[in-house]
Amino acid sequence: MKTVIDRSNTRGRSRTHWLDSRHTFSFDQYYNPARMGFGALRVLNDDRVVPGEGFGMHPHKNMEIISIPLSGKLQHGDNQKNSRIITPGDIQTMSAGTGIWHSEMNGSDDQQVEFLQIWVIPERQNTPPAYKDYDIRPLLHRNELALIVSPDGDVPAKMLQQAWFSIGEFDARQTIDYQMHREATGVYIFVIEGEVKVGDTTLSRRDGMGVYDTREVTIQTLKESHILLIEVRM
């Protein structure tokens, strides 16, 4: 088993009057050649946007983009005539494909929005652009991982890549045995809240750890924890 560890306090940062964003991997003006992603996982941003502000209409091409709100309201708009507001318990996926223009704004006048913005490199390029959002609340059960994104569409969200997203909230002293879905994949463990242990490594809030060259990973929760697992092709 091989690992890579990205501590919360080593992430890059973009900060303006309306945005506070932490970058696990190189993004925008933060460039670190040792942090260009993990397999097909290219971007993992931890974004906070003040009320009434956000990312105005801008283009993307040939990227799978997933947004997971953690608090507040995230308002999406795009040139495909999609307009949505999602909240914690929802996720949205966007295949940029041949090109899409979109905006991601704070949908509240008085509350900050906090969300994870994740980019995955697609298997195929120049596909038709697409947007969808999903209510994952029925899948969320305490002390269980919920599979919320897969490449074959057997869970709510589908992605144009060999990638599987799982998320869950756990009590302290729980053991999670995670099995890889395919050979030649790795899993990136991101601790949204809490504290966990993987092997001899302890991960705290907003720490990340990539694990590969293994078929399974065991995670132990040291505290009440909220965990995101992103398995991708290496």
Stockholm file with secondary structure:
# STOCKHOLM 1.0

chainA/1-234         MKTVIDRSNTRGRSRTHWLDSRHTFSFDQYYNPARMGFGALRVLNDDRVVPGEGFGMHPHKNMEIISIPLSGKLQHGDNQKNSRIITPGDIQTMSAGTGIWHSEMNGSDDQQVEFLQIWVIPERQNTPPAYKDYDIRPLLHRNELALIVSPDGDVPAKMLQQAWFSIGEFDARQTIDYQMHREATGVYIFVIEGEVKVGDTTLSRRDGMGVYDTREVTIQTLKESHILLIEVRM
#=GR chainA/1-234 SS CEEEEECGGGSEEEECSSEEEEESSCBTTBCCTTCSCBTTEEEEEEEEECTTCEEEEEEECSCEEEEEEEESCEEEEETTSCEEEECTTEEEEEECTTCEEEEEEECCSSSCEEEEEEEECCSSSSCCCEEEEEECGGGCCTTSCEEEEESSSSSSEECSSSEEEEEEEECTTCEEEEECSSTTEEEEEEEEESEEEETTEEEETTCEEEEESSSEEEEEESSSEEEEEEEEEC
#=GC SS_cons         CEEEEECGGGSEEEECSSEEEEESSCBTTBCCTTCSCBTTEEEEEEEEECTTCEEEEEEECSCEEEEEEEESCEEEEETTSCEEEECTTEEEEEECTTCEEEEEEECCSSSCEEEEEEEECCSSSSCCCEEEEEECGGGCCTTSCEEEEESSSSSSEECSSSEEEEEEEECTTCEEEEECSSTTEEEEEEEEESEEEETTEEEETTCEEEEESSSEEEEEESSSEEEEEEEEEC
//
